[in-house]
Amino acid sequence: MTSPTTGRATHTPRRSPAAPADAGRPFPAGVAKQPGTARIAVDLLGGDEAPAVVVGGALQAVRADPDLHLLLVGPTEAAGALFDALDPAERARVTVRPAEAAVDMADDLTAARADTTIRAAVAAVRSGQADALVSAGSTGATVTAAALGLGRWPEVRRPALVAALPAVAGAVVLLDVGGTLEPSAATLARHAVLGAAYAAVAHGLAAPRVGLLSVGTEPGKGDRVRRLTDPVLSAAELPGDARYVGLVEGYDICLGARADVVVTDGFTGNVLLKAVESAYAMAGGPPPGGAAPRAATLLGVAGTVVVCHGAARTDDIASGIALAARLWRQDAVERVAALLAENRTLCTTDIEVRTS
């Protein structure tokens, strides 16, 4: 596997306190378990079946990863079942940060400003008590809390949620899957940059192929936003030696032969993600070697944030925690930010791309 940095200069990764000497080294993508302590804040009240499924997922994650430390954010009594099931050594790796309020899926996004579990989890990352956070709660509230509490990257107005979908020819990075429902052309172009950098770093892809999802592959196809975005990406220099391959269609995501990264709006991406997951479930599972995504990474904020489905089950929570730990151990978020800092050519604004 080629180097995730594709020959570019790397920076010195951060290390968690008490991490072993090699904990900060970049690790190849696709490795299920890397060494090094990872401290993950988990939103106990996030999700339709919380806290039961969150507690179950946390238990599964702790038992699978001896270097994992969890900070459970929520009511102390909700974590009682988890502590009862752990042996003394495992129990020493789990602590609770009390918080009583949850953001309901129907709540206004301003609820993320209140004293809720997701806000407390973000505060734990900001203060250095945790390295990353995981929540299956309201996506909008999680994105809002992370953007307000951790800050956004330069030139990223709208963070994006990115998921890796299994495909016949290999995993396809899809974004946005729910972060920004109605993006401008400038936002879609910026998300293409984010996706290219993420594919290079987190998945170790050399020269990722980037496509823009539309209703046809011919130039001029699609709605106004895509017609405006297509020429911008055609002229852009993308990070990670990525190249833009033009418009792609829905079946290109399941095949994976034309593009490694597919960019779309968060509304379409979220619907597509769930439809693909359901289709694989009906077909008996994804292609060999692949796995349906159980969590998505939030890109564009200054911290490692993983969002699970609101309908997440125990395995989904455990998978989200494992993803957050892997991203932290790879120093993926900071390495993506470093690639973006090197690539300043695509600094479009809404005014610059709205030409018709």
C-alpha positions as CSV (number, residue, x, y, z in Angstrom):
1,M,0.0,0.0,0.0
2,T,1.3,3.4,-0.9
3,S,2.0,6.0,1.7
4,P,-1.1,8.0,2.7
5,T,0.9,11.2,2.3
6,T,1.8,10.4,-1.3
7,G,5.3,11.6,-0.9
8,R,4.4,14.9,0.8
9,A,6.1,16.1,4.0
10,T,4.5,14.9,7.2
11,H,4.1,16.7,10.5
12,T,4.7,15.4,14.0
13,P,1.5,13.9,15.3
14,R,0.2,14.6,18.8
15,R,0.3,11.9,21.4
16,S,-2.1,11.2,24.2
17,P,-0.8,11.3,27.7
18,A,0.6,7.9,28.7
19,A,0.7,6.7,25.1
20,P,3.6,4.4,24.2
21,A,6.6,5.8,22.3
22,D,5.3,4.7,18.9
23,A,1.7,5.9,19.4
24,G,2.1,9.0,17.2
25,R,3.4,7.2,14.0
26,P,1.2,7.2,11.0
27,F,-0.4,3.7,10.5
28,P,-1.5,2.3,7.2
29,A,-5.2,2.4,6.4
30,G,-7.3,-0.7,6.7
31,V,-5.6,-1.9,9.9
32,A,-8.4,-2.7,12.4
33,K,-6.3,-2.1,15.5
34,Q,-3.3,0.2,15.9
35,P,-1.3,0.6,19.1
36,G,-1.5,3.7,21.3
37,T,-3.9,5.0,23.9
38,A,-7.1,6.5,22.6
39,R,-9.5,8.4,24.9
40,I,-13.0,8.6,23.4
41,A,-15.8,10.7,24.8
42,V,-19.1,8.9,24.1
43,D,-22.5,10.6,24.2
44,L,-24.6,8.3,26.4
45,L,-27.9,9.8,25.5
46,G,-27.4,10.0,21.8
47,G,-29.6,7.8,19.6
48,D,-33.1,6.4,19.4
49,E,-32.3,3.5,21.8
50,A,-30.0,5.3,24.1
51,P,-28.6,4.7,26.7
52,A,-29.0,0.9,26.4
53,V,-27.4,0.5,23.0
54,V,-24.7,3.0,23.8
55,V,-23.7,1.2,27.0
56,G,-23.7,-2.1,25.1
57,G,-21.5,-0.7,22.3
58,A,-19.1,0.8,24.8
59,L,-18.8,-2.5,26.6
60,Q,-18.1,-4.3,23.3
61,A,-15.5,-1.6,22.3
62,V,-13.6,-1.7,25.6
63,R,-13.3,-5.5,25.5
64,A,-12.1,-5.4,21.9
65,D,-9.4,-2.8,22.4
66,P,-7.2,-2.9,25.5
67,D,-5.7,0.5,24.8
68,L,-9.1,2.2,24.6
69,H,-10.2,4.6,27.4
70,L,-13.8,5.8,27.4
71,L,-15.3,8.9,28.9
72,L,-19.1,8.3,29.1
73,V,-21.0,11.6,29.0
74,G,-24.4,11.3,30.6
75,P,-26.3,10.3,33.7
76,T,-24.1,8.4,36.1
77,E,-26.8,5.8,36.7
78,A,-27.0,5.0,33.0
79,A,-23.5,3.6,33.0
80,G,-24.2,1.3,36.0
81,A,-24.8,-1.7,33.8
82,L,-21.5,-1.2,32.0
83,F,-19.5,-1.0,35.2
84,D,-21.2,-4.1,36.5
85,A,-20.2,-6.1,33.4
86,L,-16.5,-5.0,33.4
87,D,-13.7,-6.7,35.2
88,P,-11.5,-4.4,37.4
89,A,-8.9,-3.8,34.7
90,E,-11.5,-2.9,32.2
91,R,-13.4,-0.7,34.7
92,A,-10.2,1.3,35.2
93,R,-10.4,2.5,31.6
94,V,-13.9,3.9,31.8
95,T,-15.0,7.1,33.6
96,V,-18.2,9.1,33.6
97,R,-18.7,12.8,33.1
98,P,-22.2,13.7,34.5
99,A,-24.6,15.4,32.1
100,E,-28.4,15.1,32.3
101,A,-29.9,16.7,29.2
102,A,-30.1,15.2,25.7
103,V,-30.8,16.8,22.4
104,D,-33.9,15.2,20.9
105,M,-34.0,14.5,17.2
106,A,-36.9,17.0,16.8
107,D,-35.2,19.8,18.8
108,D,-34.0,23.0,17.2
109,L,-30.2,23.1,16.5
110,T,-29.8,25.8,19.1
111,A,-30.3,23.1,21.7
112,A,-26.7,22.2,21.1
113,R,-25.8,25.4,22.9
114,A,-27.5,24.2,26.1
115,D,-26.0,22.0,28.9
116,T,-26.4,18.8,27.0
117,T,-24.4,15.6,26.7
118,I,-23.2,16.4,23.2
119,R,-22.0,19.9,24.4
120,A,-20.2,18.3,27.4
121,A,-18.6,15.7,25.1
122,V,-17.3,18.5,22.8
123,A,-16.0,20.4,25.9
124,A,-14.1,17.2,27.0
125,V,-12.3,17.1,23.6
126,R,-11.6,20.9,23.7
127,S,-10.1,20.7,27.2
128,G,-8.0,17.7,26.4
129,Q,-9.9,15.2,28.6
130,A,-10.7,13.2,25.5
131,D,-9.0,12.7,22.1
132,A,-12.2,12.3,20.1
133,L,-16.0,12.0,20.5
134,V,-18.7,9.7,19.2
135,S,-22.5,10.4,19.2
136,A,-25.5,8.8,17.7
137,G,-27.7,11.8,18.6
138,S,-29.1,14.5,16.4
139,T,-26.7,15.0,13.5
140,G,-27.5,18.7,13.2
141,A,-26.9,19.3,16.9
142,T,-23.7,17.3,16.9
143,V,-22.3,19.3,13.9
144,T,-23.4,22.6,15.5
145,A,-21.9,21.8,18.8
146,A,-18.6,20.6,17.3
147,A,-18.3,23.7,15.0
148,L,-19.1,26.1,17.9
149,G,-17.0,24.3,20.5
150,L,-14.0,23.1,18.5
151,G,-13.9,25.7,15.7
152,R,-13.8,25.2,12.0
153,W,-10.9,24.9,9.6
154,P,-9.9,28.0,7.6
155,E,-12.0,28.4,4.4
156,V,-14.5,25.7,5.6
157,R,-17.9,27.3,6.3
158,R,-19.9,24.1,6.2
159,P,-18.4,20.9,7.7
160,A,-19.1,17.6,5.9
161,L,-19.9,14.1,7.0
162,V,-18.0,11.5,5.1
163,A,-18.6,7.7,5.0
164,A,-16.9,4.9,3.2
165,L,-19.3,2.7,1.2
166,P,-18.3,-0.8,0.1
167,A,-18.1,-1.2,-3.7
168,V,-17.2,-4.0,-6.1
169,A,-13.8,-2.3,-7.0
170,G,-13.1,-1.1,-3.4
171,A,-14.4,1.3,-0.9
172,V,-15.9,4.6,-2.2
173,V,-15.7,7.7,0.0
174,L,-19.1,9.5,-0.1
175,L,-19.7,13.0,1.2
176,D,-21.7,14.8,2.3
177,V,-24.0,12.3,4.1
178,G,-26.0,14.7,6.3
179,G,-23.9,17.6,7.4
180,T,-25.1,20.3,4.9
181,L,-28.4,19.5,3.3
182,E,-28.6,22.4,0.8
183,P,-25.0,23.4,-0.1
184,S,-23.9,26.1,-2.6
185,A,-21.6,25.3,-5.5
186,A,-18.7,26.7,-3.5
187,T,-19.5,24.3,-0.6
188,L,-19.7,21.3,-3.0
189,A,-16.3,22.3,-4.4
190,R,-14.8,22.6,-1.0
191,H,-16.2,19.2,0.0
192,A,-14.5,17.7,-3.0
193,V,-11.3,19.0,-1.5
194,L,-12.1,17.6,1.9
195,G,-13.0,14.2,0.4
196,A,-9.8,14.0,-1.7
197,A,-7.6,14.7,1.3
198,Y,-9.5,12.3,3.5
199,A,-9.2,9.5,1.0
200,A,-5.5,10.1,0.7
201,V,-4.9,10.1,4.4
202,A,-7.5,7.8,6.0
203,H,-7.7,5.2,3.2
204,G,-4.2,5.5,1.9
205,L,-5.2,6.1,-1.7
206,A,-2.7,7.5,-4.1
207,A,-4.1,10.0,-6.6
208,P,-7.8,9.5,-5.6
209,R,-10.4,9.9,-8.4
210,V,-13.1,12.4,-7.5
211,G,-16.5,12.5,-9.0
212,L,-19.6,14.8,-8.7
213,L,-22.9,12.9,-8.3
214,S,-25.5,13.8,-10.9
215,V,-28.2,12.4,-13.1
216,G,-25.8,11.8,-16.1
217,T,-22.2,11.9,-16.9
218,E,-22.4,14.4,-19.8
219,P,-21.3,18.0,-19.1
220,G,-24.3,20.2,-18.3
221,K,-26.3,17.4,-16.6
222,G,-27.9,18.0,-13.2
223,D,-29.3,20.9,-11.3
224,R,-28.0,24.4,-11.2
225,V,-25.6,23.8,-8.3
226,R,-24.0,20.9,-10.1
227,R,-23.7,22.7,-13.4
228,L,-21.9,25.5,-11.5
229,T,-19.7,23.1,-9.5
230,D,-18.5,20.9,-12.4
231,P,-16.3,23.6,-14.2
232,V,-14.9,24.7,-10.9
233,L,-13.7,21.2,-10.1
234,S,-12.5,20.7,-13.7
235,A,-10.0,23.6,-13.2
236,A,-9.1,22.9,-9.6
237,E,-5.9,21.3,-8.3
238,L,-7.0,18.8,-5.6
239,P,-4.9,17.6,-2.6
240,G,-3.3,14.2,-2.4
241,D,-2.6,14.3,-6.1
242,A,-6.3,13.7,-6.6
243,R,-7.9,14.2,-10.0
244,Y,-11.4,15.2,-10.9
245,V,-13.1,12.7,-13.3
246,G,-16.3,14.6,-13.9
247,L,-19.9,13.8,-13.3
248,V,-20.8,10.3,-12.0
249,E,-24.1,8.5,-11.5
250,G,-25.5,6.4,-8.6
251,Y,-24.4,3.1,-9.9
252,D,-20.8,4.3,-10.0
253,I,-20.9,4.3,-6.2
254,C,-21.7,0.6,-5.9
255,L,-19.3,-0.3,-8.6
256,G,-16.4,1.9,-7.6
257,A,-14.8,1.7,-11.0
258,R,-14.9,5.4,-12.0
259,A,-14.4,7.3,-8.8
260,D,-12.8,6.7,-5.3
261,V,-14.5,9.9,-3.9
262,V,-18.1,10.9,-4.7
263,V,-19.4,14.4,-3.8
264,T,-23.0,15.3,-3.3
265,D,-25.3,17.4,-1.1
266,G,-26.0,16.1,2.4
267,F,-29.7,15.4,1.7
268,T,-29.0,13.2,-1.3
269,G,-26.0,11.6,0.4
270,N,-27.9,10.7,3.5
271,V,-30.8,9.1,1.6
272,L,-28.3,7.3,-0.7
273,L,-26.3,6.0,2.2
274,K,-29.3,4.4,3.9
275,A,-30.7,3.1,0.6
276,V,-27.3,1.4,-0.2
277,E,-27.1,-0.1,3.4
278,S,-30.7,-1.5,3.0
279,A,-29.9,-2.9,-0.4
280,Y,-26.9,-4.7,0.9
281,A,-28.9,-6.1,3.8
282,M,-31.5,-7.4,1.4
283,A,-28.8,-8.9,-0.8
284,G,-27.3,-10.8,2.1
285,G,-24.3,-8.4,2.7
286,P,-21.9,-6.1,1.0
287,P,-19.3,-7.2,-1.6
288,P,-16.5,-9.5,-0.3
289,G,-14.0,-7.6,1.8
290,G,-16.3,-4.6,2.4
291,A,-18.6,-3.6,5.2
292,A,-21.5,-1.3,5.3
293,P,-20.6,2.0,7.1
294,R,-21.9,2.3,10.6
295,A,-20.5,5.7,11.3
296,A,-19.4,8.9,9.5
297,T,-16.5,11.2,10.2
298,L,-17.1,15.0,10.5
299,L,-14.6,16.9,8.4
300,G,-14.0,20.6,8.7
301,V,-13.8,21.0,12.5
302,A,-10.7,21.1,14.7
303,G,-11.2,17.8,16.3
304,T,-12.0,14.1,15.7
305,V,-15.8,13.7,15.6
306,V,-17.7,10.5,14.6
307,V,-21.4,10.4,14.1
308,C,-23.4,7.2,14.2
309,H,-27.0,6.6,12.9
310,G,-29.8,7.7,15.2
311,A,-31.1,4.2,14.8
312,A,-27.7,2.7,15.7
313,R,-27.5,-0.7,17.4
314,T,-24.8,-2.0,19.8
315,D,-22.5,-3.1,16.9
316,D,-22.9,0.3,15.3
317,I,-21.8,2.2,18.4
318,A,-18.8,-0.1,18.9
319,S,-17.9,0.4,15.2
320,G,-18.1,4.2,15.6
321,I,-15.9,4.1,18.7
322,A,-13.4,1.9,16.8
323,L,-13.4,4.4,13.9
324,A,-12.8,7.4,16.2
325,A,-9.9,5.5,17.9
326,R,-8.4,4.6,14.5
327,L,-8.6,8.2,13.2
328,W,-7.0,9.5,16.3
329,R,-4.1,7.0,16.2
330,Q,-3.5,7.8,12.5
331,D,-3.6,11.5,13.4
332,A,-6.0,11.6,10.4
333,V,-7.8,14.8,11.1
334,E,-4.6,16.9,11.5
335,R,-3.0,15.3,8.5
336,V,-6.1,16.1,6.4
337,A,-5.9,19.7,7.6
338,A,-2.2,19.8,6.7
339,L,-2.9,18.6,3.2
340,L,-5.6,21.3,2.8
341,A,-3.1,23.9,4.1
342,E,-0.7,22.9,1.3
343,N,-3.5,23.1,-1.3
344,R,-4.8,26.7,-1.3
345,T,-5.8,26.9,-5.0
346,L,-9.5,26.2,-4.5
347,C,-10.6,29.1,-2.4
348,T,-13.9,29.8,-4.2
349,T,-16.7,31.8,-2.7
350,D,-20.4,31.8,-3.4
351,I,-19.9,35.0,-5.5
352,E,-17.1,33.5,-7.6
353,V,-19.1,30.5,-8.7
354,R,-22.5,32.0,-9.1
355,T,-21.9,33.1,-12.7
356,S,-25.3,32.5,-14.2
